[in-house]
Amino acid sequence: MEKSVIRKRAAELQSKEDLLLLLNEIVKDELGKDDAFSFSMQQLTYYSNPNNVRGRYRHFSIPKKSGGKRNIAAPSKGLGHILYYVNILLKAIYQPSDYAMGFVEGRSVVDNAIRHIGQNYVFNTDIENFFPSIEQPRVWKRFQLKPFNFKKPIANILAGLCCIKEKNDDGTVKYILPQGAPTSPLITNAICDTLDRRLSGLARRFNLHYSRYADDITFSSMHNVYKEDGDFRTELKRIIEGQNFTMNEAKTRLQKIGERQEVTGLTISNKVNASTAYVAEIRNLLHIWEKYGYNEAYKRFYPIYKESKGHVKKGEPLLENVLYGKLQYLKMVKGYKDPVYAALQARYDKLTSPVNAEVEQKFDYLRSFTLAEFEEIVDGQINYALSKEGNLYGKVVLNGKDIIISISNDAKSQLVKNKIVTDETLVASVKPTKSAIPVNSKPGLYVVLTAKNGRVPFWMMTYYDPTVTDIDLSEVPVTELVNIWEKNGIDAAIEAYENGILLKGEGANKAAKDAKGKKKTKKPQKGVFLPSMSESVSLDVDYIDVADIAAVEEEIRSGKPTKLSSSFTDEYNDLDSYELDTIVDEGSFDDL
């Protein structure tokens, strides 16, 4: 739905029934389906009441770069879906100020840093307890002002949806903007409109450059006006406190020319750049992977990642995803033509590319689906293209992420023969083969989760149903293995099974009893874990790895933003500028 249409419809809203109707129309348009799911009035009413604590948010903490913990409140799946579409509504109406750089389409940490290149003095500070300091009445009032101009009944519902109930240390209750909701970043930018206007006026008065990335505030200049007891600092503090915020003195610093100057995690001198340490982290991990294999590299990577993050979502981080995120971030900062980035990306591509794999090589087959089953699971058809080497491969999109499918020579021939692939260029790349079907195998087109020589699992299309390790459910603690799979990944579950790590006693007996007599099926239900390239993701659970964030930034900066899942905004829209490096999983790899 066009933004202009949404704005027109939003201006006509009178009741929560009108709001519900508009949200469901946005859902239908976004998904491109007339029979798309819709929100109910019961859902809207329940989730718009912050006093309904149960089932609205889950809480966890992540470490701050500056020390301590940051408390995150991520919305439940039901509330997250509603807030995702509420955010689409709000974005259609609201345009952030020219000084707001954080979580704005077309702007990034790079744009924020560029404003301060080549200055003698760079002054940084931030707002203390940024999100918790914005309370529900303030959000409610902001929704009634320009450009939103929502009627009170609409503002009531939206403020209730977007805020959370929280207990103070003294037992009293307050209602605040949560760190972790997809709507929170936009609302903070809207709340800070007056702050931006007054701080930009302060910058003009003292002939300074000004920008704000979320709660991170930066000024720069060729002259020094930043003395602690000077007019500028006094006026800055007065303006911030006048907007009901508190200036974080612990994060206030002045960086002079000749020393390392940073803005939102990027170094600035004559150009914006990533640190040498950051590049070294990528290079070290790639080196270990190349020389000692994926498993060894992962053993080195995971403990450091775990320690630096404090919180790791289900599915566990995969090394290749973290590296992908780091490389995307490096590309955004340095540019895709930068020789350092290009060399590192080429090494990564060589390690992860499954496109050139062939069936004749030795593989382990982990899961197998017919082509129809696979396309039903991912809710879309496979698209076919040629690699740089001229090899045919397949691709589908799941949760905004590409799933790459290598194709055996036999399967390529069958794709052409069955007119699934008809494009002349693609057809010309396929060499006719005489398909040899293994004994006891069924011919047809199958998409198979495959592993080779301990490398990362990937998807392959074959012209027969390969033999998959047969698991005797009567002797295997299925629940335990699923738990291992969800917590540590498919490789750990396979290793546990192969090494005989089985439950003993009542647990094993119960698992065996529950499993007996149940019909096996290859077709998974919604919620089973499937890799995206090599990543484990849940088809029915919001999931996005940290590694995707930098790629999203790049897409937003290029003017072609993706349709983000609520899980992206769940956990990462809260980051302040000093923690932006955690977008690409910052941590010290000095020991590598």
VOGU-3710 file (C-alpha; in Angstrom, 3 decimals, decimal comma):
1> meksvirkra> 0,000/0,000/0,000  1,406/3,382/-1,012  2,447/5,710/1,804  0,167/8,424/0,476  -2,811/6,062/0,704  -1,903/5,048/4,253  -1,539/8,708/5,276  -4,955/9,536/3,814  -6,591/6,575/5,555  -4,809/7,365/8,846
11> aelqskedll> -6,153/10,924/8,807  -9,685/9,508/8,683  -9,328/7,133/11,656  -11,969/7,662/14,329  -12,090/4,455/16,346  -10,118/1,317/17,124  -12,372/-0,493/14,657  -11,080/1,833/11,946  -7,508/1,228/13,088  -7,976/-2,546/13,013
21> lllneivkde> -9,405/-2,389/9,501  -6,480/-0,301/8,240  -3,873/-2,572/9,832  -5,454/-5,638/8,233  -5,529/-3,927/4,847  -1,807/-3,180/5,216  -1,233/-6,855/6,098  -3,116/-8,012/3,007  -1,225/-5,607/0,751  2,162/-6,403/2,291
31> lgkddafsfs> 1,736/-10,161/1,911  0,047/-9,907/-1,480  -2,679/-12,340/-0,506  -6,423/-11,818/-0,274  -6,606/-14,628/2,288  -3,712/-13,300/4,399  -4,042/-13,631/8,148  -5,773/-10,777/9,932  -5,703/-9,367/13,432  -8,785/-9,656/15,601
41> mqqltyysnp> -10,347/-7,034/17,836  -9,651/-9,345/20,762  -5,920/-9,311/19,954  -5,823/-5,550/19,498  -7,657/-4,961/22,782  -5,514/-7,406/24,754  -2,131/-6,253/23,510  -2,997/-2,546/23,802  -3,311/-2,893/27,588  0,154/-2,800/29,193
51> nnvrgryrhf> -1,366/-4,245/32,363  -1,790/-7,532/30,524  1,748/-8,523/31,372  1,494/-12,210/30,540  2,454/-13,051/26,993  3,328/-9,525/25,855  7,121/-9,374/26,289  10,087/-11,554/27,128  12,988/-10,024/29,015  16,729/-10,584/28,777
61> sipkksggkr> 19,975/-8,639/29,103  22,879/-7,962/26,768  26,259/-6,574/27,797  27,032/-2,928/27,158  30,322/-2,071/25,498  30,874/0,476/28,230  30,192/-2,128/30,931  27,095/-3,323/32,735  23,939/-4,807/31,266  21,238/-3,448/29,023
71> niaapskglg> 17,759/-4,783/29,729  15,806/-5,729/26,631  12,059/-6,314/26,386  11,277/-8,136/23,146  7,596/-8,421/22,185  5,976/-11,812/21,919  5,229/-13,185/18,493  1,603/-12,009/18,583  2,380/-8,497/19,758  5,471/-8,341/17,535
81> hilyyvnill> 3,363/-8,966/14,431  0,939/-6,183/15,342  3,769/-3,753/16,101  5,460/-4,578/12,797  2,405/-3,349/10,889  1,838/-0,449/13,263  5,384/0,592/12,406  4,543/0,526/8,690  1,615/2,830/9,470  3,780/5,216/11,505
91> kaiyqpsdya> 6,584/5,280/8,886  4,097/6,290/6,208  3,191/9,360/8,260  6,411/10,425/9,970  9,635/11,751/8,439  12,554/12,083/10,907  14,513/15,296/11,174  17,581/15,862/9,032  19,743/15,386/12,106  18,393/11,946/13,092
101> mgfvegrsvv> 20,669/9,266/11,625  19,615/6,195/13,555  17,175/3,685/12,062  16,097/5,937/9,248  15,685/4,666/5,692  18,495/5,957/3,527  20,768/6,778/6,470  23,362/4,756/8,351  26,251/4,947/10,799  28,416/5,894/7,818
111> dnairhigqn> 26,240/8,914/7,005  26,377/9,902/10,661  30,184/9,733/10,756  30,688/11,528/7,415  29,264/14,722/8,881  32,238/15,013/11,214  35,197/14,132/8,959  38,264/16,327/9,100  37,320/18,387/12,157  39,825/19,371/14,827
121> yvfntdienf> 37,430/18,569/17,642  34,766/15,870/17,921  32,491/15,990/20,968  30,352/12,968/21,928  27,739/12,488/24,608  24,572/10,471/24,979  21,263/10,381/26,816  21,164/8,293/29,947  18,494/5,555/30,134  17,122/6,759/26,820
131> fpsieqprvw> 14,184/4,420/26,272  13,055/4,007/29,897  12,982/7,787/30,301  10,204/8,063/27,700  6,930/7,304/29,471  3,540/6,398/28,022  1,815/9,786/28,573  4,541/11,412/26,506  4,060/8,868/23,708  0,283/9,322/23,912
141> krfqlkpfnf> 0,589/13,096/23,572  3,105/12,872/20,707  0,668/10,742/18,683  -1,886/13,564/18,892  0,512/16,161/17,483  1,758/16,767/13,917  2,349/14,899/11,678  0,324/12,046/13,272  -2,715/14,036/14,458  -4,397/10,892/15,774
151> kkpianilag> -7,685/11,244/17,617  -7,521/10,379/21,331  -9,091/6,890/20,939  -6,437/6,009/18,337  -3,621/7,538/20,410  -4,852/5,514/23,402  -4,607/2,224/21,522  -1,261/2,979/19,888  0,393/4,244/23,066  -0,836/1,144/24,886
161> lccikekndd> 0,511/-1,143/22,175  3,894/0,576/22,086  4,589/0,821/25,832  5,289/-1,635/28,619  4,554/-1,838/32,342  7,639/-1,760/34,534  8,186/-1,818/38,296  10,588/0,611/39,927  12,981/-0,456/42,656  10,637/1,024/45,268
171> gtvkyilpqg> 7,721/-1,096/44,035  5,912/1,681/42,179  4,779/1,149/38,606  5,492/3,147/35,474  4,680/2,674/31,796  7,609/3,233/29,442  8,844/2,785/25,897  10,530/-0,662/25,743  13,956/-1,307/24,320  13,290/-4,035/21,800
181> aptsplitna> 9,923/-3,188/20,215  9,925/-2,499/16,441  8,049/0,766/16,969  10,359/2,203/19,635  13,101/3,685/17,381  10,651/5,678/15,260  8,830/6,912/18,344  12,102/8,045/19,931  12,951/9,996/16,787  9,501/11,616/16,903
191> icdtldrrls> 9,880/12,426/20,604  13,296/13,959/19,859  12,088/16,303/17,109  12,144/19,270/19,473  15,500/18,170/20,881  16,968/18,004/17,357  15,576/21,421/16,503  17,066/23,039/19,599  20,435/21,255/19,406  20,785/22,116/15,724
201> glarrfnlhy> 20,069/25,722/16,703  22,771/25,473/19,357  25,165/24,116/16,712  24,448/27,052/14,389  24,978/29,519/17,246  28,466/28,117/17,933  29,252/27,252/14,280  29,310/23,455/14,835  28,248/20,310/12,999  25,516/18,272/14,748
211> sryadditfs> 23,994/14,801/14,364  22,158/12,269/16,550  22,160/8,481/16,196  19,448/7,218/18,586  20,691/8,416/21,986  24,210/9,210/20,760  24,829/12,931/20,208  27,819/14,280/18,251  29,121/17,806/17,646  32,290/18,711/15,748
221> smhnvykedg> 34,166/21,843/14,753  37,519/23,340/13,851  37,522/25,372/17,089  37,190/24,321/20,734  34,018/25,445/22,494  33,663/22,324/24,613  35,161/23,376/27,963  33,326/21,698/30,814  32,261/24,970/32,438  31,875/26,861/29,157
231> dfrtelkrii> 28,746/28,364/27,602  28,278/25,533/25,103  28,326/22,698/27,652  26,061/24,672/29,993  23,508/25,337/27,253  23,718/21,751/25,958  22,879/20,335/29,365  20,046/22,824/29,817  18,449/21,843/26,476  18,733/18,098/27,127
241> egqnftmnea> 17,276/18,380/30,616  14,554/20,696/29,283  13,376/17,769/27,143  13,134/15,515/30,220  16,341/13,667/29,409  19,572/13,310/31,368  22,995/13,858/29,822  25,277/10,871/30,426  28,445/12,424/31,813  30,216/9,051/31,891
251> ktrlqkiger> 29,943/8,804/28,108  30,844/12,413/27,387  34,228/12,856/25,706  36,187/15,283/23,548  38,404/13,840/20,797  41,079/16,154/19,434  42,884/16,067/16,122  46,016/13,961/16,269  44,346/11,315/18,407  41,938/8,609/17,328
261> qevtgltisn> 38,551/10,142/16,590  35,453/7,910/16,507  31,813/8,513/15,676  29,290/5,692/16,152  32,035/3,084/16,189  33,791/4,328/13,031  37,141/6,071/12,833  37,209/9,429/11,064  40,189/11,362/9,727  40,245/12,120/6,039
271> kvnastayva> 37,637/9,402/5,499  35,321/7,060/7,386  36,909/3,704/8,096  36,652/0,576/10,205  39,415/-0,073/12,720  42,403/-2,285/11,905  41,419/-4,505/14,810  38,013/-5,057/13,244  39,556/-6,141/9,927  42,022/-8,364/11,797
281> eirnllhiwe> 39,142/-10,216/13,480  37,696/-11,148/10,105  41,077/-12,110/8,673  41,945/-14,309/11,687  38,702/-16,242/11,610  38,965/-16,838/7,867  42,552/-18,026/8,304  41,624/-20,570/10,978  38,683/-21,811/8,913  40,882/-22,210/5,824
291> kygyneaykr> 43,786/-23,894/7,617  42,149/-25,975/10,337  38,534/-26,382/9,191  35,143/-25,029/10,181  34,831/-26,914/13,458  38,125/-25,594/14,806  37,291/-22,051/13,769  33,914/-22,339/15,462  35,508/-23,631/18,675  37,658/-20,495/18,762
301> fypiykeskg> 34,813/-18,174/17,813  31,893/-19,294/19,961  33,205/-18,769/23,540  34,298/-15,232/22,688  31,007/-14,506/20,960  29,038/-15,909/23,884  30,993/-13,860/26,394  30,681/-10,650/24,404  26,962/-11,018/23,736  25,754/-12,404/27,024
311> hvkkgeplle> 22,536/-13,421/25,282  22,369/-15,778/22,341  19,039/-16,514/20,734  17,811/-19,974/19,954  19,356/-21,410/16,875  22,831/-20,451/18,153  25,095/-18,164/16,119  26,833/-19,665/13,151  30,338/-18,551/12,292  29,520/-18,064/8,633
321> nvlygklqyl> 26,605/-15,763/9,514  28,683/-13,644/11,851  31,419/-13,350/9,243  28,832/-12,472/6,628  27,559/-9,663/8,832  31,058/-8,369/9,486  31,846/-8,370/5,771  28,601/-6,587/4,902  29,384/-3,965/7,495  32,916/-3,604/6,089
331> kmvkgykdpv> 31,485/-3,190/2,584  29,102/-0,516/3,815  31,984/1,379/5,433  34,765/0,903/2,855  32,759/0,351/-0,319  32,538/-2,772/-2,439  35,550/-1,740/-4,572  37,891/-1,531/-1,580  40,698/-4,111/-2,124  40,786/-5,183/1,545
341> yaalqarydk> 37,062/-5,883/1,596  37,121/-7,566/-1,825  39,944/-9,937/-0,830  38,256/-10,963/2,410  34,897/-11,418/0,692  36,487/-13,641/-1,964  37,991/-15,893/0,721  34,623/-16,108/2,469  32,795/-16,914/-0,781  35,225/-19,722/-1,518
351> ltspvnaeve> 34,636/-21,250/1,904  30,841/-21,054/1,825  29,782/-21,425/-1,815  27,851/-24,636/-2,512  26,995/-23,751/-6,116  29,713/-25,835/-7,741  29,079/-28,993/-5,737  28,204/-32,183/-7,627  26,370/-35,305/-6,550  29,258/-37,573/-7,480
361> qkfdylrsft> 31,306/-36,218/-4,574  31,059/-37,790/-1,119  28,223/-36,276/0,884  26,244/-36,903/4,007  22,504/-36,497/3,429  20,686/-35,059/6,462  17,124/-34,332/5,276  15,330/-34,926/1,984  12,183/-33,400/0,504  10,486/-33,609/-2,839
371> laefeeivdg> 10,654/-30,402/-4,845  6,946/-29,808/-4,197  7,341/-30,377/-0,451  10,277/-27,997/-0,250  8,480/-25,207/-2,136  5,462/-25,667/0,118  7,668/-25,356/3,201  9,300/-22,122/2,050  5,992/-20,883/0,610  7,435/-19,974/-2,755
381> qinyalskeg> 8,904/-21,307/-5,980  12,619/-21,758/-6,565  14,164/-19,150/-8,852  17,015/-20,257/-11,112  20,123/-18,331/-12,154  23,732/-18,765/-13,262  26,765/-18,396/-11,012  29,835/-16,446/-12,126  31,279/-19,782/-13,238  28,248/-20,414/-15,449
391> nlygkvvlng> 26,685/-23,095/-13,237  22,938/-23,309/-12,764  21,731/-22,920/-9,178  18,476/-22,253/-7,357  17,424/-19,628/-4,853  14,431/-18,998/-2,622  13,837/-16,347/0,010  12,945/-17,294/3,563  12,442/-14,629/6,244  14,158/-12,119/3,993
401> kdiiisisnd> 17,252/-14,317/3,588  18,416/-16,137/0,462  18,528/-19,921/0,509  21,003/-21,083/-2,127  20,463/-24,513/-3,701  23,205/-26,237/-5,652  22,022/-28,537/-8,439  23,517/-31,828/-9,595  24,119/-32,409/-13,293  21,366/-35,019/-13,443
411> aksqlvknki> 18,893/-32,674/-11,772  19,817/-29,885/-14,189  18,919/-32,118/-17,101  15,591/-33,016/-15,543  14,771/-29,368/-14,867  15,184/-28,671/-18,577  13,469/-31,870/-19,677  10,429/-31,149/-17,483  10,408/-27,500/-18,668  10,795/-26,179/-15,143
421> vtdetlvasv> 13,736/-24,173/-16,482  12,915/-22,625/-19,861  15,074/-19,503/-20,090  17,328/-19,940/-23,129  20,490/-18,731/-21,365  19,918/-21,101/-18,447  19,033/-24,013/-20,725  22,222/-23,464/-22,748  24,332/-23,888/-19,602  23,013/-27,411/-18,988
431> kptksaipvn> 24,933/-30,325/-20,439  22,756/-33,340/-21,248  23,497/-36,338/-19,029  22,294/-39,881/-18,803  20,822/-40,050/-15,339  21,972/-43,020/-13,289  19,538/-43,846/-10,498  21,053/-45,676/-7,496  19,541/-48,996/-6,477  16,379/-48,698/-4,343
441> skpglyvvlt> 16,133/-44,970/-5,078  13,123/-43,199/-6,534  13,648/-40,929/-9,548  12,365/-37,377/-9,389  13,523/-34,000/-8,161  14,500/-33,741/-4,512  15,921/-30,935/-2,389  18,318/-32,362/0,156  20,073/-30,902/3,177  23,641/-31,968/2,572
451> akngrvpfwm> 27,015/-31,846/4,310  30,472/-32,546/2,880  33,701/-33,284/4,711  32,567/-31,588/7,895  31,777/-28,343/6,062  28,717/-26,217/6,679  25,437/-27,930/5,631  23,892/-26,663/2,408  20,963/-27,441/0,107  21,330/-29,541/-3,025
461> mtyydptvtd> 18,845/-30,609/-5,689  19,240/-34,198/-6,875  17,572/-36,500/-9,388  16,853/-39,222/-6,904  15,905/-39,574/-3,290  19,218/-40,175/-1,516  19,546/-42,424/1,494  19,246/-40,463/4,706  20,488/-41,785/8,030  17,632/-43,859/9,340
471> idlsevpvte> 16,824/-43,159/12,975  15,053/-45,859/14,925  12,648/-43,804/16,993  12,078/-46,681/19,381  15,634/-46,365/20,676  16,301/-42,656/20,356  15,320/-39,926/22,843  13,719/-37,719/20,253  12,901/-34,879/22,637  16,480/-34,736/23,858
481> lvniwekngi> 17,905/-34,668/20,354  15,477/-31,916/19,317  16,580/-29,890/22,325  20,223/-30,369/21,312  19,317/-29,364/17,762  17,542/-26,176/18,848  20,248/-25,170/21,331  23,420/-26,178/19,491  22,495/-26,755/15,873  21,940/-29,756/13,637
491> daaieayeng> 25,593/-30,851/13,649  25,558/-31,188/17,424  22,366/-33,248/17,292  23,850/-35,564/14,654  27,034/-35,917/16,670  25,015/-36,679/19,785  23,107/-39,390/17,972  26,167/-40,917/16,321  28,111/-40,924/19,589  25,297/-42,629/21,430
501> illkgegank> 24,457/-39,758/23,737  21,085/-41,119/24,795  18,850/-40,522/27,762  18,854/-43,182/30,405  16,199/-44,367/32,772  12,689/-42,991/32,732  13,494/-40,265/30,162  14,626/-42,792/27,577  11,719/-45,107/28,323  9,252/-42,280/27,932
511> aakdakgkkk> 10,851/-41,101/24,672  10,770/-44,634/23,300  7,189/-45,130/24,404  6,079/-41,835/22,874  7,844/-42,604/19,600  6,605/-46,189/19,090  3,806/-46,616/16,641  4,131/-43,147/15,221  4,333/-42,961/11,463  7,516/-41,389/10,175
521> tkkpqkgvfl> 7,207/-38,585/7,702  9,716/-36,617/5,748  7,440/-33,651/5,384  8,068/-31,206/8,205  5,447/-29,147/9,890  5,696/-25,466/10,487  8,296/-24,826/13,141  10,916/-27,373/12,130  14,397/-26,041/11,671  15,788/-25,611/8,184
531> psmsesvsld> 19,058/-23,989/7,150  19,161/-20,819/5,102  22,232/-21,709/3,082  23,632/-23,306/6,147  21,753/-21,556/8,918  19,127/-23,089/11,127  15,955/-21,036/11,124  12,426/-21,700/12,310  9,761/-21,386/9,699  7,120/-20,420/12,199
541> vdyidvadia> 9,212/-18,533/14,696  10,574/-15,069/14,121  14,308/-15,401/13,593  17,061/-13,198/12,316  20,708/-13,468/13,149  22,843/-10,532/14,248  24,770/-10,996/11,088  21,862/-9,749/9,018  21,801/-6,317/10,561  24,670/-4,802/8,608
551> aveeeirsgk> 23,192/-6,148/5,398  19,905/-4,488/6,289  21,742/-1,217/6,933  23,324/-1,478/3,498  19,971/-2,162/1,853  18,370/0,742/3,655  21,249/3,010/2,677  20,901/2,002/-0,950  17,265/3,023/-0,893  15,945/-0,498/-1,226
561> ptklsssftd> 14,977/-1,537/2,296  13,862/-5,068/2,939  10,627/-6,006/4,605  12,086/-6,823/7,998  10,655/-9,492/10,231  9,611/-8,370/13,672  12,484/-10,351/15,129  14,977/-7,885/13,668  13,420/-5,023/15,504  12,830/-7,235/18,551
571> eyndldsyel> 16,377/-7,225/19,739  18,489/-4,777/17,832  16,627/-1,512/17,387  17,669/-0,613/20,904  21,378/-0,281/20,247  23,061/3,017/20,920  25,992/4,236/18,904  28,646/2,835/21,197  27,128/-0,576/20,703  26,680/-0,435/16,967
581> dtivdegsfd> 29,667/-2,664/16,478  27,642/-5,407/18,133  25,556/-5,308/14,998  28,326/-7,348/13,535  29,135/-9,106/16,794  32,007/-7,131/18,126  34,391/-8,944/20,404  38,090/-9,329/20,974  39,729/-12,095/19,018  43,231/-11,317/20,191
591> dl> 43,812/-14,932/21,170  43,127/-16,220/17,691
//
